[in-house]
C-alpha cells in the first residue's frame, strides 16, 4: 500500500530473499524503522535504527520496550510504541494507507 502511494519501502529481513539482511546494509537514509518483532527483540532493532541515523522508530501493536524507547528518544528519534500504522494513519488523516479513499 505505501509503495503504491509513492513511499520508498525497504524490507529488512535476514531470512527473506527479496529483502536486505540488516538495517546496516540499507545503503540510504531512513526516515522510519517500523519494527515487526516480538517485544523482547525490539530493542536490538531500535539500537540499529539509532546507529543508522533514522528519524523515528515505530513499534507495532503489542511491541512494548520502554528502555529501547527511551534510548531512541535520548538519541533524538521520534518513538511510536504499541500502535499500528494501518490503524493510526487513517485516523490521523494521513494519506497513503488503508481507509484513504483518494
Gaussian input, Z-matrix of N, CA and C with variables (Angstrom, degrees):
# hf/3-21g

backbone

0 1
 N
 C     1     B1
 C     2     B2     1     A1
 N     3     B3     2     A2     1     D1
 C     4     B4     3     A3     2     D2
 C     5     B5     4     A4     3     D3
 N     6     B6     5     A5     4     D4
 C     7     B7     6     A6     5     D5
 C     8     B8     7     A7     6     D6
 N     9     B9     8     A8     7     D7
 C    10    B10     9     A9     8     D8
 C    11    B11    10    A10     9     D9
 N    12    B12    11    A11    10    D10
 C    13    B13    12    A12    11    D11
 C    14    B14    13    A13    12    D12
 N    15    B15    14    A14    13    D13
 C    16    B16    15    A15    14    D14
 C    17    B17    16    A16    15    D15
 N    18    B18    17    A17    16    D16
 C    19    B19    18    A18    17    D17
 C    20    B20    19    A19    18    D18
 N    21    B21    20    A20    19    D19
 C    22    B22    21    A21    20    D20
 C    23    B23    22    A22    21    D21
 N    24    B24    23    A23    22    D22
 C    25    B25    24    A24    23    D23
 C    26    B26    25    A25    24    D24
 N    27    B27    26    A26    25    D25
 C    28    B28    27    A27    26    D26
 C    29    B29    28    A28    27    D27
 N    30    B30    29    A29    28    D28
 C    31    B31    30    A30    29    D29
 C    32    B32    31    A31    30    D30
 N    33    B33    32    A32    31    D31
 C    34    B34    33    A33    32    D32
 C    35    B35    34    A34    33    D33
 N    36    B36    35    A35    34    D34
 C    37    B37    36    A36    35    D35
 C    38    B38    37    A37    36    D36
 N    39    B39    38    A38    37    D37
 C    40    B40    39    A39    38    D38
 C    41    B41    40    A40    39    D39
 N    42    B42    41    A41    40    D40
 C    43    B43    42    A42    41    D41
 C    44    B44    43    A43    42    D42
 N    45    B45    44    A44    43    D43
 C    46    B46    45    A45    44    D44
 C    47    B47    46    A46    45    D45
 N    48    B48    47    A47    46    D46
 C    49    B49    48    A48    47    D47
 C    50    B50    49    A49    48    D48
 N    51    B51    50    A50    49    D49
 C    52    B52    51    A51    50    D50
 C    53    B53    52    A52    51    D51
 N    54    B54    53    A53    52    D52
 C    55    B55    54    A54    53    D53
 C    56    B56    55    A55    54    D54
 N    57    B57    56    A56    55    D55
 C    58    B58    57    A57    56    D56
 C    59    B59    58    A58    57    D57
 N    60    B60    59    A59    58    D58
 C    61    B61    60    A60    59    D59
 C    62    B62    61    A61    60    D60
 N    63    B63    62    A62    61    D61
 C    64    B64    63    A63    62    D62
 C    65    B65    64    A64    63    D63
 N    66    B66    65    A65    64    D64
 C    67    B67    66    A66    65    D65
 C    68    B68    67    A67    66    D66
 N    69    B69    68    A68    67    D67
 C    70    B70    69    A69    68    D68
 C    71    B71    70    A70    69    D69
 N    72    B72    71    A71    70    D70
 C    73    B73    72    A72    71    D71
 C    74    B74    73    A73    72    D72
 N    75    B75    74    A74    73    D73
 C    76    B76    75    A75    74    D74
 C    77    B77    76    A76    75    D75
 N    78    B78    77    A77    76    D76
 C    79    B79    78    A78    77    D77
 C    80    B80    79    A79    78    D78
 N    81    B81    80    A80    79    D79
 C    82    B82    81    A81    80    D80
 C    83    B83    82    A82    81    D81
 N    84    B84    83    A83    82    D82
 C    85    B85    84    A84    83    D83
 C    86    B86    85    A85    84    D84
 N    87    B87    86    A86    85    D85
 C    88    B88    87    A87    86    D86
 C    89    B89    88    A88    87    D87
 N    90    B90    89    A89    88    D88
 C    91    B91    90    A90    89    D89
 C    92    B92    91    A91    90    D90
 N    93    B93    92    A92    91    D91
 C    94    B94    93    A93    92    D92
 C    95    B95    94    A94    93    D93
 N    96    B96    95    A95    94    D94
 C    97    B97    96    A96    95    D95
 C    98    B98    97    A97    96    D96
 N    99    B99    98    A98    97    D97
 C   100   B100    99    A99    98    D98
 C   101   B101   100   A100    99    D99
 N   102   B102   101   A101   100   D100
 C   103   B103   102   A102   101   D101
 C   104   B104   103   A103   102   D102
 N   105   B105   104   A104   103   D103
 C   106   B106   105   A105   104   D104
 C   107   B107   106   A106   105   D105
 N   108   B108   107   A107   106   D106
 C   109   B109   108   A108   107   D107
 C   110   B110   109   A109   108   D108
 N   111   B111   110   A110   109   D109
 C   112   B112   111   A111   110   D110
 C   113   B113   112   A112   111   D111
 N   114   B114   113   A113   112   D112
 C   115   B115   114   A114   113   D113
 C   116   B116   115   A115   114   D114
 N   117   B117   116   A116   115   D115
 C   118   B118   117   A117   116   D116
 C   119   B119   118   A118   117   D117
 N   120   B120   119   A119   118   D118
 C   121   B121   120   A120   119   D119
 C   122   B122   121   A121   120   D120
 N   123   B123   122   A122   121   D121
 C   124   B124   123   A123   122   D122
 C   125   B125   124   A124   123   D123
 N   126   B126   125   A125   124   D124
 C   127   B127   126   A126   125   D125
 C   128   B128   127   A127   126   D126
 N   129   B129   128   A128   127   D127
 C   130   B130   129   A129   128   D128
 C   131   B131   130   A130   129   D129
 N   132   B132   131   A131   130   D130
 C   133   B133   132   A132   131   D131
 C   134   B134   133   A133   132   D132
 N   135   B135   134   A134   133   D133
 C   136   B136   135   A135   134   D134
 C   137   B137   136   A136   135   D135
 N   138   B138   137   A137   136   D136
 C   139   B139   138   A138   137   D137
 C   140   B140   139   A139   138   D138
 N   141   B141   140   A140   139   D139
 C   142   B142   141   A141   140   D140
 C   143   B143   142   A142   141   D141
 N   144   B144   143   A143   142   D142
 C   145   B145   144   A144   143   D143
 C   146   B146   145   A145   144   D144
 N   147   B147   146   A146   145   D145
 C   148   B148   147   A147   146   D146
 C   149   B149   148   A148   147   D147
 N   150   B150   149   A149   148   D148
 C   151   B151   150   A150   149   D149
 C   152   B152   151   A151   150   D150
 N   153   B153   152   A152   151   D151
 C   154   B154   153   A153   152   D152
 C   155   B155   154   A154   153   D153
 N   156   B156   155   A155   154   D154
 C   157   B157   156   A156   155   D155
 C   158   B158   157   A157   156   D156
 N   159   B159   158   A158   157   D157
 C   160   B160   159   A159   158   D158
 C   161   B161   160   A160   159   D159
 N   162   B162   161   A161   160   D160
 C   163   B163   162   A162   161   D161
 C   164   B164   163   A163   162   D162
 N   165   B165   164   A164   163   D163
 C   166   B166   165   A165   164   D164
 C   167   B167   166   A166   165   D165
 N   168   B168   167   A167   166   D166
 C   169   B169   168   A168   167   D167
 C   170   B170   169   A169   168   D168
 N   171   B171   170   A170   169   D169
 C   172   B172   171   A171   170   D170
 C   173   B173   172   A172   171   D171
 N   174   B174   173   A173   172   D172
 C   175   B175   174   A174   173   D173
 C   176   B176   175   A175   174   D174
 N   177   B177   176   A176   175   D175
 C   178   B178   177   A177   176   D176
 C   179   B179   178   A178   177   D177
 N   180   B180   179   A179   178   D178
 C   181   B181   180   A180   179   D179
 C   182   B182   181   A181   180   D180
 N   183   B183   182   A182   181   D181
 C   184   B184   183   A183   182   D182
 C   185   B185   184   A184   183   D183
 N   186   B186   185   A185   184   D184
 C   187   B187   186   A186   185   D185
 C   188   B188   187   A187   186   D186
 N   189   B189   188   A188   187   D187
 C   190   B190   189   A189   188   D188
 C   191   B191   190   A190   189   D189
 N   192   B192   191   A191   190   D190
 C   193   B193   192   A192   191   D191
 C   194   B194   193   A193   192   D192
 N   195   B195   194   A194   193   D193
 C   196   B196   195   A195   194   D194
 C   197   B197   196   A196   195   D195
 N   198   B198   197   A197   196   D196
 C   199   B199   198   A198   197   D197
 C   200   B200   199   A199   198   D198
 N   201   B201   200   A200   199   D199
 C   202   B202   201   A201   200   D200
 C   203   B203   202   A202   201   D201
 N   204   B204   203   A203   202   D202
 C   205   B205   204   A204   203   D203
 C   206   B206   205   A205   204   D204
 N   207   B207   206   A206   205   D205
 C   208   B208   207   A207   206   D206
 C   209   B209   208   A208   207   D207
 N   210   B210   209   A209   208   D208
 C   211   B211   210   A210   209   D209
 C   212   B212   211   A211   210   D210
 N   213   B213   212   A212   211   D211
 C   214   B214   213   A213   212   D212
 C   215   B215   214   A214   213   D213
 N   216   B216   215   A215   214   D214
 C   217   B217   216   A216   215   D215
 C   218   B218   217   A217   216   D216
 N   219   B219   218   A218   217   D217
 C   220   B220   219   A219   218   D218
 C   221   B221   220   A220   219   D219
 N   222   B222   221   A221   220   D220
 C   223   B223   222   A222   221   D221
 C   224   B224   223   A223   222   D222
 N   225   B225   224   A224   223   D223
 C   226   B226   225   A225   224   D224
 C   227   B227   226   A226   225   D225
 N   228   B228   227   A227   226   D226
 C   229   B229   228   A228   227   D227
 C   230   B230   229   A229   228   D228
 N   231   B231   230   A230   229   D229
 C   232   B232   231   A231   230   D230
 C   233   B233   232   A232   231   D231
 N   234   B234   233   A233   232   D232
 C   235   B235   234   A234   233   D233
 C   236   B236   235   A235   234   D234
 N   237   B237   236   A236   235   D235
 C   238   B238   237   A237   236   D236
 C   239   B239   238   A238   237   D237
 N   240   B240   239   A239   238   D238
 C   241   B241   240   A240   239   D239
 C   242   B242   241   A241   240   D240
 N   243   B243   242   A242   241   D241
 C   244   B244   243   A243   242   D242
 C   245   B245   244   A244   243   D243
 N   246   B246   245   A245   244   D244
 C   247   B247   246   A246   245   D245
 C   248   B248   247   A247   246   D246
 N   249   B249   248   A248   247   D247
 C   250   B250   249   A249   248   D248
 C   251   B251   250   A250   249   D249
 N   252   B252   251   A251   250   D250
 C   253   B253   252   A252   251   D251
 C   254   B254   253   A253   252   D252
 N   255   B255   254   A254   253   D253
 C   256   B256   255   A255   254   D254
 C   257   B257   256   A256   255   D255
 N   258   B258   257   A257   256   D256
 C   259   B259   258   A258   257   D257
 C   260   B260   259   A259   258   D258
 N   261   B261   260   A260   259   D259
 C   262   B262   261   A261   260   D260
 C   263   B263   262   A262   261   D261
 N   264   B264   263   A263   262   D262
 C   265   B265   264   A264   263   D263
 C   266   B266   265   A265   264   D264
 N   267   B267   266   A266   265   D265
 C   268   B268   267   A267   266   D266
 C   269   B269   268   A268   267   D267
 N   270   B270   269   A269   268   D268
 C   271   B271   270   A270   269   D269
 C   272   B272   271   A271   270   D270
 N   273   B273   272   A272   271   D271
 C   274   B274   273   A273   272   D272
 C   275   B275   274   A274   273   D273
 N   276   B276   275   A275   274   D274
 C   277   B277   276   A276   275   D275
 C   278   B278   277   A277   276   D276
 N   279   B279   278   A278   277   D277
 C   280   B280   279   A279   278   D278
 C   281   B281   280   A280   279   D279
 N   282   B282   281   A281   280   D280
 C   283   B283   282   A282   281   D281
 C   284   B284   283   A283   282   D282
 N   285   B285   284   A284   283   D283
 C   286   B286   285   A285   284   D284
 C   287   B287   286   A286   285   D285
 N   288   B288   287   A287   286   D286
 C   289   B289   288   A288   287   D287
 C   290   B290   289   A289   288   D288
 N   291   B291   290   A290   289   D289
 C   292   B292   291   A291   290   D290
 C   293   B293   292   A292   291   D291
 N   294   B294   293   A293   292   D292
 C   295   B295   294   A294   293   D293
 C   296   B296   295   A295   294   D294
 N   297   B297   296   A296   295   D295
 C   298   B298   297   A297   296   D296
 C   299   B299   298   A298   297   D297
 N   300   B300   299   A299   298   D298
 C   301   B301   300   A300   299   D299
 C   302   B302   301   A301   300   D300
 N   303   B303   302   A302   301   D301
 C   304   B304   303   A303   302   D302
 C   305   B305   304   A304   303   D303

   B1=1.4455
   B2=1.5263
   B3=1.3069
   B4=1.4658
   B5=1.5153
   B6=1.3156
   B7=1.4666
   B8=1.5258
   B9=1.3201
   B10=1.4614
   B11=1.5204
   B12=1.3297
   B13=1.4659
   B14=1.5280
   B15=1.3330
   B16=1.4498
   B17=1.5153
   B18=1.3343
   B19=1.4541
   B20=1.5271
   B21=1.3135
   B22=1.4537
   B23=1.5233
   B24=1.3194
   B25=1.4578
   B26=1.5169
   B27=1.3194
   B28=1.4595
   B29=1.5222
   B30=1.2969
   B31=1.4624
   B32=1.5274
   B33=1.3262
   B34=1.4599
   B35=1.5233
   B36=1.3343
   B37=1.4516
   B38=1.5245
   B39=1.3238
   B40=1.4741
   B41=1.5204
   B42=1.3266
   B43=1.4630
   B44=1.5222
   B45=1.3227
   B46=1.4561
   B47=1.5216
   B48=1.3204
   B49=1.4692
   B50=1.5311
   B51=1.3211
   B52=1.4662
   B53=1.5282
   B54=1.3289
   B55=1.4583
   B56=1.5235
   B57=1.3329
   B58=1.4613
   B59=1.5270
   B60=1.3263
   B61=1.4587
   B62=1.5309
   B63=1.3370
   B64=1.4660
   B65=1.5205
   B66=1.3194
   B67=1.4679
   B68=1.5222
   B69=1.3146
   B70=1.4669
   B71=1.5230
   B72=1.3262
   B73=1.4631
   B74=1.5304
   B75=1.3263
   B76=1.4618
   B77=1.5233
   B78=1.3076
   B79=1.4570
   B80=1.5122
   B81=1.3251
   B82=1.4646
   B83=1.5201
   B84=1.3317
   B85=1.4757
   B86=1.5284
   B87=1.3187
   B88=1.4627
   B89=1.5232
   B90=1.3187
   B91=1.4574
   B92=1.5243
   B93=1.3281
   B94=1.4696
   B95=1.5252
   B96=1.3213
   B97=1.4575
   B98=1.5252
   B99=1.3250
   B100=1.4598
   B101=1.5239
   B102=1.3275
   B103=1.4597
   B104=1.5247
   B105=1.3358
   B106=1.4620
   B107=1.5295
   B108=1.2956
   B109=1.4729
   B110=1.5147
   B111=1.3301
   B112=1.4614
   B113=1.5253
   B114=1.3138
   B115=1.4578
   B116=1.5291
   B117=1.3361
   B118=1.4677
   B119=1.5254
   B120=1.3294
   B121=1.4611
   B122=1.5266
   B123=1.3098
   B124=1.4647
   B125=1.5309
   B126=1.3165
   B127=1.4650
   B128=1.5153
   B129=1.3089
   B130=1.4688
   B131=1.5234
   B132=1.3236
   B133=1.4624
   B134=1.5251
   B135=1.3163
   B136=1.4628
   B137=1.5304
   B138=1.3222
   B139=1.4626
   B140=1.5286
   B141=1.3287
   B142=1.4683
   B143=1.5314
   B144=1.3248
   B145=1.4622
   B146=1.5254
   B147=1.3232
   B148=1.4669
   B149=1.5209
   B150=1.3287
   B151=1.4660
   B152=1.5248
   B153=1.3159
   B154=1.4588
   B155=1.5241
   B156=1.3267
   B157=1.4592
   B158=1.5158
   B159=1.3383
   B160=1.4632
   B161=1.5300
   B162=1.3174
   B163=1.4598
   B164=1.5251
   B165=1.3368
   B166=1.4645
   B167=1.5214
   B168=1.3341
   B169=1.4612
   B170=1.5203
   B171=1.3242
   B172=1.4597
   B173=1.5129
   B174=1.3403
   B175=1.4589
   B176=1.5275
   B177=1.3125
   B178=1.4603
   B179=1.5325
   B180=1.3337
   B181=1.4672
   B182=1.5225
   B183=1.3100
   B184=1.4535
   B185=1.5101
   B186=1.3218
   B187=1.4684
   B188=1.5239
   B189=1.3283
   B190=1.4593
   B191=1.5179
   B192=1.3227
   B193=1.4603
   B194=1.5270
   B195=1.3246
   B196=1.4618
   B197=1.5253
   B198=1.3369
   B199=1.4638
   B200=1.5281
   B201=1.3208
   B202=1.4662
   B203=1.5216
   B204=1.3234
   B205=1.4640
   B206=1.5245
   B207=1.3169
   B208=1.4671
   B209=1.5258
   B210=1.3333
   B211=1.4697
   B212=1.5258
   B213=1.3167
   B214=1.4665
   B215=1.5221
   B216=1.3187
   B217=1.4746
   B218=1.5276
   B219=1.3336
   B220=1.4673
   B221=1.5225
   B222=1.3357
   B223=1.4682
   B224=1.5292
   B225=1.3332
   B226=1.4542
   B227=1.5153
   B228=1.3287
   B229=1.4625
   B230=1.5253
   B231=1.3095
   B232=1.4591
   B233=1.5252
   B234=1.3377
   B235=1.4584
   B236=1.5248
   B237=1.3289
   B238=1.4599
   B239=1.5257
   B240=1.3298
   B241=1.4542
   B242=1.5306
   B243=1.3427
   B244=1.4544
   B245=1.5292
   B246=1.3372
   B247=1.4689
   B248=1.5245
   B249=1.3149
   B250=1.4520
   B251=1.5254
   B252=1.3427
   B253=1.4637
   B254=1.5252
   B255=1.3275
   B256=1.4600
   B257=1.5274
   B258=1.3082
   B259=1.4619
   B260=1.5258
   B261=1.3220
   B262=1.4615
   B263=1.5277
   B264=1.3146
   B265=1.4675
   B266=1.5269
   B267=1.3334
   B268=1.4690
   B269=1.5311
   B270=1.3279
   B271=1.4594
   B272=1.5238
   B273=1.3225
   B274=1.4636
   B275=1.5278
   B276=1.3288
   B277=1.4586
   B278=1.5146
   B279=1.3351
   B280=1.4584
   B281=1.5152
   B282=1.3195
   B283=1.4611
   B284=1.5190
   B285=1.3268
   B286=1.4442
   B287=1.4994
   B288=1.3270
   B289=1.4519
   B290=1.5107
   B291=1.3109
   B292=1.4725
   B293=1.5218
   B294=1.3090
   B295=1.4451
   B296=1.5070
   B297=1.3247
   B298=1.4518
   B299=1.5227
   B300=1.3022
   B301=1.4586
   B302=1.5214
   B303=1.3186
   B304=1.4648
   B305=1.4951
   A1=111.20
   A2=118.17
   A3=119.76
   A4=112.03
   A5=117.03
   A6=120.36
   A7=111.16
   A8=117.42
   A9=119.97
   A10=112.04
   A11=117.03
   A12=122.39
   A13=112.53
   A14=116.87
   A15=120.42
   A16=115.90
   A17=117.37
   A18=120.08
   A19=109.60
   A20=116.61
   A21=122.00
   A22=108.16
   A23=117.13
   A24=122.43
   A25=107.97
   A26=115.71
   A27=121.19
   A28=107.24
   A29=115.86
   A30=120.38
   A31=109.54
   A32=115.10
   A33=121.31
   A34=107.41
   A35=114.64
   A36=120.38
   A37=107.43
   A38=117.52
   A39=119.46
   A40=113.62
   A41=117.90
   A42=121.23
   A43=113.55
   A44=117.58
   A45=120.77
   A46=108.71
   A47=119.06
   A48=120.86
   A49=114.54
   A50=118.66
   A51=120.91
   A52=112.65
   A53=116.86
   A54=121.24
   A55=109.99
   A56=115.42
   A57=118.63
   A58=107.25
   A59=117.97
   A60=119.91
   A61=115.52
   A62=118.04
   A63=119.33
   A64=110.04
   A65=116.15
   A66=120.37
   A67=111.43
   A68=117.00
   A69=120.71
   A70=112.16
   A71=117.13
   A72=121.18
   A73=113.44
   A74=117.77
   A75=120.83
   A76=110.91
   A77=119.03
   A78=121.56
   A79=116.21
   A80=118.21
   A81=121.69
   A82=108.62
   A83=117.68
   A84=119.67
   A85=111.72
   A86=115.14
   A87=121.87
   A88=108.78
   A89=115.57
   A90=119.50
   A91=111.53
   A92=116.96
   A93=121.58
   A94=109.98
   A95=115.74
   A96=121.70
   A97=106.21
   A98=115.88
   A99=123.04
   A100=107.21
   A101=116.94
   A102=122.04
   A103=110.65
   A104=114.55
   A105=123.17
   A106=108.04
   A107=117.37
   A108=121.67
   A109=108.76
   A110=116.06
   A111=119.81
   A112=108.57
   A113=115.90
   A114=121.49
   A115=112.02
   A116=117.21
   A117=118.88
   A118=112.79
   A119=117.90
   A120=121.91
   A121=112.72
   A122=116.98
   A123=120.86
   A124=112.52
   A125=117.77
   A126=120.87
   A127=113.57
   A128=116.93
   A129=120.17
   A130=110.65
   A131=116.96
   A132=120.51
   A133=111.42
   A134=116.78
   A135=119.95
   A136=109.21
   A137=116.83
   A138=120.28
   A139=111.38
   A140=117.35
   A141=120.84
   A142=110.35
   A143=116.66
   A144=120.55
   A145=110.83
   A146=116.69
   A147=121.09
   A148=109.52
   A149=117.02
   A150=121.21
   A151=111.85
   A152=116.26
   A153=121.54
   A154=112.41
   A155=116.52
   A156=120.20
   A157=113.12
   A158=116.80
   A159=120.69
   A160=109.24
   A161=115.14
   A162=120.56
   A163=111.76
   A164=116.92
   A165=120.38
   A166=110.65
   A167=114.50
   A168=121.54
   A169=108.14
   A170=114.26
   A171=121.26
   A172=106.74
   A173=116.12
   A174=121.18
   A175=108.09
   A176=116.03
   A177=123.51
   A178=113.14
   A179=115.10
   A180=121.31
   A181=110.61
   A182=116.26
   A183=121.41
   A184=114.57
   A185=117.89
   A186=121.11
   A187=107.47
   A188=114.90
   A189=121.57
   A190=108.70
   A191=116.03
   A192=122.37
   A193=106.56
   A194=115.14
   A195=120.46
   A196=112.61
   A197=116.78
   A198=119.73
   A199=111.14
   A200=116.74
   A201=120.73
   A202=110.42
   A203=116.90
   A204=120.54
   A205=110.33
   A206=116.64
   A207=119.95
   A208=111.32
   A209=117.88
   A210=120.37
   A211=110.30
   A212=116.36
   A213=120.22
   A214=110.56
   A215=117.50
   A216=120.47
   A217=110.88
   A218=116.45
   A219=120.35
   A220=111.54
   A221=116.64
   A222=121.29
   A223=111.75
   A224=116.95
   A225=120.63
   A226=115.66
   A227=118.24
   A228=121.44
   A229=110.21
   A230=115.81
   A231=121.25
   A232=106.82
   A233=116.79
   A234=120.88
   A235=110.34
   A236=115.15
   A237=122.38
   A238=105.30
   A239=115.53
   A240=119.13
   A241=109.23
   A242=115.42
   A243=122.48
   A244=112.04
   A245=116.17
   A246=121.94
   A247=109.26
   A248=116.01
   A249=122.48
   A250=110.00
   A251=118.65
   A252=119.87
   A253=112.85
   A254=117.83
   A255=120.51
   A256=111.32
   A257=117.60
   A258=122.17
   A259=110.56
   A260=116.57
   A261=121.02
   A262=114.24
   A263=117.90
   A264=118.94
   A265=112.55
   A266=119.99
   A267=118.04
   A268=112.17
   A269=116.54
   A270=120.80
   A271=110.85
   A272=115.84
   A273=121.62
   A274=113.08
   A275=116.03
   A276=119.56
   A277=113.94
   A278=117.35
   A279=122.05
   A280=108.54
   A281=116.37
   A282=121.32
   A283=110.85
   A284=115.73
   A285=120.38
   A286=115.49
   A287=117.80
   A288=118.64
   A289=109.95
   A290=116.00
   A291=121.94
   A292=110.14
   A293=115.10
   A294=120.12
   A295=112.97
   A296=117.41
   A297=122.03
   A298=107.75
   A299=116.73
   A300=120.90
   A301=113.24
   A302=119.11
   A303=119.89
   A304=112.09
   D1=-47.56
   D2=-179.11
   D3=-63.24
   D4=-39.97
   D5=-179.82
   D6=-62.84
   D7=-37.44
   D8=179.66
   D9=-68.76
   D10=-15.50
   D11=177.79
   D12=-100.27
   D13=8.99
   D14=175.39
   D15=94.70
   D16=1.57
   D17=177.10
   D18=-78.12
   D19=143.91
   D20=175.33
   D21=-90.13
   D22=114.18
   D23=-178.33
   D24=-111.49
   D25=124.98
   D26=177.77
   D27=-115.16
   D28=116.69
   D29=-179.90
   D30=-83.70
   D31=133.11
   D32=179.79
   D33=-122.75
   D34=116.13
   D35=179.93
   D36=-165.32
   D37=119.12
   D38=-177.56
   D39=-66.67
   D40=-14.81
   D41=-176.52
   D42=-108.40
   D43=8.05
   D44=-176.56
   D45=-115.32
   D46=121.70
   D47=-174.04
   D48=-63.46
   D49=-26.11
   D50=-179.17
   D51=-95.03
   D52=21.49
   D53=-178.08
   D54=-128.27
   D55=159.60
   D56=171.06
   D57=-80.43
   D58=147.21
   D59=-172.05
   D60=-72.50
   D61=-24.00
   D62=-179.45
   D63=-154.26
   D64=160.52
   D65=177.62
   D66=-59.74
   D67=-34.46
   D68=-179.01
   D69=-61.65
   D70=-20.71
   D71=-177.17
   D72=-100.88
   D73=11.14
   D74=-178.67
   D75=-64.37
   D76=-45.52
   D77=173.72
   D78=81.67
   D79=12.97
   D80=176.15
   D81=-155.03
   D82=162.97
   D83=179.56
   D84=-60.28
   D85=145.91
   D86=-178.92
   D87=-124.47
   D88=129.69
   D89=177.00
   D90=-84.75
   D91=-53.29
   D92=-174.70
   D93=-130.21
   D94=132.81
   D95=171.51
   D96=-105.34
   D97=114.77
   D98=-179.73
   D99=-96.96
   D100=115.82
   D101=-170.72
   D102=-98.33
   D103=113.89
   D104=176.64
   D105=-107.95
   D106=66.09
   D107=179.61
   D108=-137.71
   D109=165.10
   D110=175.15
   D111=-62.76
   D112=152.60
   D113=-177.67
   D114=-56.66
   D115=-35.77
   D116=-178.48
   D117=-72.57
   D118=-7.30
   D119=177.55
   D120=-112.10
   D121=-7.67
   D122=-174.46
   D123=-65.61
   D124=-36.43
   D125=-175.53
   D126=-57.76
   D127=-39.77
   D128=179.19
   D129=-62.89
   D130=-37.37
   D131=-179.47
   D132=-75.86
   D133=-31.69
   D134=172.81
   D135=-62.97
   D136=-43.56
   D137=178.11
   D138=-62.22
   D139=-38.09
   D140=176.12
   D141=-64.14
   D142=-40.94
   D143=179.24
   D144=-63.39
   D145=-39.94
   D146=177.31
   D147=-62.57
   D148=-48.41
   D149=-179.30
   D150=-62.25
   D151=-33.76
   D152=-179.49
   D153=-73.81
   D154=-20.61
   D155=-177.70
   D156=86.74
   D157=23.66
   D158=177.38
   D159=-61.26
   D160=158.27
   D161=179.97
   D162=-89.89
   D163=-23.89
   D164=-176.53
   D165=-156.47
   D166=156.53
   D167=169.93
   D168=-124.17
   D169=142.47
   D170=179.27
   D171=-126.08
   D172=117.47
   D173=177.65
   D174=-102.77
   D175=126.80
   D176=-173.58
   D177=-64.09
   D178=173.60
   D179=176.38
   D180=-50.62
   D181=131.29
   D182=178.49
   D183=82.89
   D184=-6.72
   D185=179.61
   D186=-97.16
   D187=104.30
   D188=-175.90
   D189=-128.88
   D190=119.34
   D191=175.88
   D192=-144.80
   D193=93.07
   D194=-175.27
   D195=-63.25
   D196=-37.95
   D197=179.18
   D198=-63.54
   D199=-44.11
   D200=178.79
   D201=-65.31
   D202=-40.39
   D203=178.52
   D204=-61.41
   D205=-41.27
   D206=179.14
   D207=-66.20
   D208=-40.50
   D209=176.26
   D210=-59.76
   D211=-42.46
   D212=179.95
   D213=-64.21
   D214=-46.04
   D215=179.04
   D216=-60.76
   D217=-43.45
   D218=179.23
   D219=-61.93
   D220=-28.86
   D221=178.46
   D222=-85.81
   D223=-0.20
   D224=176.44
   D225=93.73
   D226=9.28
   D227=178.87
   D228=-87.22
   D229=147.55
   D230=167.76
   D231=-76.10
   D232=147.53
   D233=-177.27
   D234=-131.37
   D235=130.56
   D236=169.34
   D237=-121.72
   D238=130.71
   D239=-176.23
   D240=-134.60
   D241=139.64
   D242=176.22
   D243=63.34
   D244=39.67
   D245=176.91
   D246=-139.94
   D247=156.02
   D248=-179.55
   D249=-112.09
   D250=126.42
   D251=179.39
   D252=-58.99
   D253=-35.03
   D254=-178.58
   D255=-65.04
   D256=-23.40
   D257=176.51
   D258=-91.92
   D259=-45.80
   D260=-172.41
   D261=-74.81
   D262=-39.95
   D263=-175.99
   D264=-62.49
   D265=-47.28
   D266=177.04
   D267=-64.12
   D268=-36.98
   D269=179.51
   D270=-61.43
   D271=-34.49
   D272=179.96
   D273=-88.63
   D274=-1.99
   D275=179.34
   D276=76.77
   D277=24.67
   D278=179.33
   D279=-87.89
   D280=121.09
   D281=-178.44
   D282=-66.68
   D283=151.50
   D284=172.28
   D285=106.51
   D286=7.03
   D287=-179.92
   D288=-132.91
   D289=168.81
   D290=-177.97
   D291=-48.27
   D292=139.59
   D293=-179.11
   D294=94.97
   D295=-13.40
   D296=178.49
   D297=-84.79
   D298=113.42
   D299=-174.30
   D300=-83.36
   D301=-3.16
   D302=-177.64
   D303=-82.16

